[in-house]
Amino acid sequence: MTKPIWIEAAINGPWGKERQPGIPITIPDIVADGIAAVEAGAAIVHLHVYDVETGRQRDDWQLYAQAIEGIRAKVDAIVYPTIPILGSGYAGDMIGSGRYTHLEELAKRRLVEWGVLDPGSCNWTTFAGIPGGEAGFIYQNPGEHIREGMDVAQRHKIHPSYAIYEPGFARLGAALAKAYSGMPTPIYRLMFSDAFAWGFPPKPYALEAHLALLADCAPQAPVMIAGLGVDLGEIVAPAVARGVHVRAGLEDAFFGETRSNAQLIADMVRKVEAAGGRAASVAEVRTDLRTSRLA
């Protein structure tokens, strides 16, 4: 029997068009790409929204609402936003006083089921930029910000989508989840990269190391492979064999990717099927989360 594997489409990310020319920036383009990704096999859509004049990320709940409502008017999917990238001047500034203000506003209107929550901080530098002196930046998630996100998730029953850039993120995320009574089950999204000098490369040994750690600290939690500037091809089959879910899309692809989000999702569906899995429906994703235990 084939395994139902969740497929998430990360359709744009914090990149400007100068880095990733194919990303959708305007709300109509974001909606169209989200719909196309779902039609190609994704059950989950992760998105960023932008100030159209600058092309930079702008975490305004009203923009997110337009994008989410536009996608869900045509297809049933879990659609969820990012958070401000504190520490980077590239990806836009925070709006308001809280990094989770937009998520709470969306939750009040019942527009979100998941929310990004990154339990840790790390240095971001590209391998390509290091020889030329690139300093990079520290992606910052101070403890009070993490707890702000946990409070919003607990209050509104939103599943935290933990981005696990470094192994310690998993340990902190698991400990925090246990400390918040009634917290919906987090999703542990393992972040690999070929382009950035954080975390693990997308290699089987790295997947096994992550899964061994999660077996200790969050043994029942759903796990997904993803990344930035990455080719996950080498670890899709071992991930599917272990029931680990997958993400694809222009946010995760190498800069300058020429394929569309729909094409990237269709390619991931083929890889999942070749590994003995199948694309899960959104109903199956929701059922899995209802029946999973918080560990």
C-alpha positions in Angstrom: 0.0 0.0 0.0 1.4 3.4 -1.0 2.2 5.9 1.8 0.3 9.2 1.7 3.0 11.8 1.8 2.2 15.5 2.4 3.5 17.8 -0.3 4.0 21.4 0.6 4.5 24.1 -2.1 6.8 27.0 -0.9 5.9 29.3 -3.8 8.1 32.4 -3.3 10.1 33.1 -0.2 12.0 36.2 0.9 13.9 36.5 -2.4 13.5 39.4 -4.8 13.1 38.7 -8.5 16.8 39.6 -9.0 17.6 36.3 -7.1 14.6 34.2 -8.2 13.0 35.7 -11.3 10.0 33.3 -11.4 8.6 34.0 -8.0 5.1 35.5 -7.8 5.1 39.0 -6.2 1.6 40.5 -6.8 -1.5 39.1 -5.1 -3.1 37.8 -8.4 0.2 36.1 -9.3 0.6 34.6 -5.8 -3.0 33.3 -6.0 -2.5 31.8 -9.4 0.7 30.1 -8.5 -0.8 28.7 -5.3 -3.8 27.3 -7.2 -1.5 25.8 -9.8 0.7 24.1 -7.2 -2.3 22.5 -5.5 -3.6 21.3 -8.8 -0.2 19.8 -9.4 -0.4 17.8 -6.2 0.4 20.0 -3.2 -1.9 19.9 -0.2 -0.2 22.8 1.6 0.9 26.2 0.3 3.4 28.4 2.1 3.7 31.9 1.0 5.2 35.4 1.5 3.6 38.7 0.5 5.3 41.8 -0.7 5.3 45.5 -1.1 4.9 45.6 -4.9 6.8 48.8 -5.3 10.0 47.5 -3.7 9.5 43.8 -4.3 10.4 43.1 -0.7 8.6 41.1 1.9 5.9 42.9 3.8 4.1 41.0 6.5 0.8 42.7 6.4 -2.1 40.5 7.4 -4.5 42.1 4.9 -2.2 41.2 2.0 -2.0 37.7 3.4 -5.7 37.5 3.8 -6.2 38.4 0.1 -3.7 35.8 -1.0 -5.1 33.0 1.3 -8.7 33.8 0.4 -7.9 33.9 -3.3 -6.3 30.5 -3.3 -8.9 28.9 -1.1 -11.8 30.2 -3.2 -10.7 27.9 -5.9 -9.0 24.9 -4.2 -9.0 23.3 -0.7 -5.6 23.6 0.8 -3.7 24.5 4.0 -2.3 27.9 3.2 -0.1 29.7 5.7 2.2 32.7 5.9 5.8 33.3 7.0 7.1 35.6 9.7 9.4 38.7 9.4 13.0 37.7 9.0 14.6 39.6 11.9 18.2 40.4 11.3 18.0 40.7 7.5 17.7 44.1 5.9 17.1 42.3 2.6 13.8 40.7 3.3 11.8 43.7 4.6 11.1 45.2 8.0 8.7 44.1 10.7 5.3 45.8 10.7 3.9 46.8 14.1 5.4 45.7 17.4 5.0 41.9 17.1 6.4 39.3 14.8 3.2 37.3 15.1 0.7 40.2 14.8 -0.3 39.2 11.3 -0.7 35.5 12.2 -3.0 36.4 15.1 -5.1 38.7 12.9 -5.4 35.9 10.3 -6.3 33.4 13.0 -9.0 35.6 14.4 -10.6 35.4 11.0 -10.2 31.7 10.7 -7.9 32.0 7.7 -4.9 29.9 9.0 -4.4 26.4 10.3 -0.6 26.5 10.5 1.9 29.2 11.3 5.7 29.5 10.9 7.5 29.3 14.2 11.3 29.0 14.2 12.6 27.9 17.6 16.2 29.2 17.4 18.6 31.7 15.8 21.5 31.0 13.4 24.1 32.7 11.0 23.1 33.0 7.4 25.9 33.2 4.8 26.1 31.8 1.3 29.0 29.5 0.4 29.3 31.5 -2.9 29.7 34.7 -1.0 32.3 33.6 1.6 35.4 34.0 -0.6 34.4 37.5 -1.4 34.0 38.5 2.2 30.2 38.2 2.6 29.4 38.6 6.3 25.8 37.4 6.1 23.5 38.1 9.0 22.1 36.4 12.1 18.6 35.2 11.7 17.2 36.1 15.1 14.4 34.4 17.0 14.9 35.6 20.6 13.1 33.6 23.3 10.5 36.2 23.9 9.6 36.2 20.2 9.4 32.4 20.1 7.1 32.5 23.1 5.0 35.1 21.4 4.5 32.7 18.5 3.7 29.8 20.9 1.1 31.9 22.7 -0.6 32.8 19.4 -0.5 29.1 18.3 -1.9 27.9 21.7 -4.6 30.6 21.9 -5.9 30.0 18.3 -5.1 26.3 18.0 -2.7 26.8 15.1 -0.2 24.0 14.3 3.4 25.5 14.6 5.5 24.7 11.5 8.9 24.6 13.0 11.8 25.3 10.7 14.7 23.2 12.0 17.8 25.0 10.7 20.0 23.5 13.3 19.5 20.4 15.5 19.0 22.4 18.6 15.9 24.0 17.1 14.2 20.6 17.4 15.2 20.2 21.0 13.9 23.6 22.0 10.8 23.3 19.9 9.9 19.9 21.5 10.5 21.2 25.0 8.3 24.3 24.4 5.5 22.3 22.8 5.4 20.1 25.9 5.2 23.2 28.1 2.2 24.6 26.4 -1.0 22.8 27.5 -3.3 22.0 24.5 -0.8 23.1 21.9 -1.6 21.6 18.5 1.0 19.2 17.2 4.0 21.0 15.6 5.3 19.9 12.2 9.1 19.6 12.3 10.3 20.9 8.9 14.0 19.9 8.5 15.9 22.6 6.6 18.7 21.4 4.4 20.9 23.6 2.1 23.5 23.4 -0.6 23.8 27.2 -0.9 23.8 28.4 2.8 26.3 27.5 5.5 23.9 26.4 8.1 22.5 23.1 9.1 23.1 19.9 7.1 23.5 19.3 3.4 20.8 17.1 1.8 22.5 13.8 2.5 21.0 10.5 3.8 23.3 10.6 6.9 22.0 14.1 7.7 18.3 12.9 7.5 19.1 10.0 9.7 20.8 12.2 12.3 17.7 14.5 12.4 15.3 11.6 12.7 17.4 10.0 15.5 17.2 13.2 17.5 13.5 13.5 16.9 12.9 9.9 17.9 14.2 11.0 21.3 12.6 14.4 21.7 9.4 14.3 19.6 8.8 10.7 18.5 5.2 11.0 17.4 5.5 14.3 15.6 5.1 14.7 11.8 8.4 15.5 9.9 9.0 17.2 6.6 12.1 17.7 4.5 12.7 21.2 3.0 15.4 23.7 2.5 16.7 26.8 0.8 19.0 26.7 -2.2 18.7 23.0 -2.2 18.2 19.9 -4.3 16.5 17.3 -2.1 16.7 14.5 -4.7 19.1 12.3 -2.8 16.9 12.2 0.3 13.4 12.0 -1.1 13.4 8.2 -1.3 14.8 7.6 2.2 12.4 10.2 3.5 9.3 8.6 1.9 10.5 5.2 3.2 10.3 6.6 6.7 7.0 8.4 6.2 8.6 11.8 6.1 6.8 14.5 4.2 8.3 16.8 1.5 8.4 20.4 0.3 9.3 21.9 -3.0 8.8 25.2 -4.9 10.6 28.4 -5.9 11.4 29.4 -2.3 13.6 26.3 -1.9 15.0 26.0 -5.4 18.4 27.3 -6.4 18.5 31.0 -7.4 17.7 31.4 -11.1 15.4 28.3 -11.3 13.6 28.4 -14.6 10.8 25.9 -13.8 7.5 27.1 -12.4 6.1 26.2 -9.0 3.6 23.8 -10.6 6.4 22.1 -12.5 8.5 21.8 -9.3 5.6 20.3 -7.5 4.8 17.9 -10.3 8.4 16.8 -10.3 8.3 16.2 -6.6 5.1 14.1 -7.0 6.9 11.9 -9.5 9.8 11.5 -7.0 7.4 10.6 -4.2 5.6 8.1 -6.4 8.9 6.5 -7.6 9.8 6.0 -3.9 6.6 4.2 -3.2 4.5 7.0 -1.9 1.6 9.2 -3.2 0.6 12.8 -2.7 -1.7 13.1 0.3 -4.9 15.0 0.0 -5.5 18.0 2.3 -8.2 15.9 4.0 -5.6 13.3 4.8 -3.2 15.9 6.1 -5.8 17.3 8.5 -6.8 13.8 9.6 -3.2 12.9 10.3 -2.8 16.0 12.5 -6.0 15.3 14.4 -4.9 11.8 15.2 -1.2 12.5 15.9 0.0 12.8 19.5 2.0 15.8 20.8 5.3 14.3 22.0 
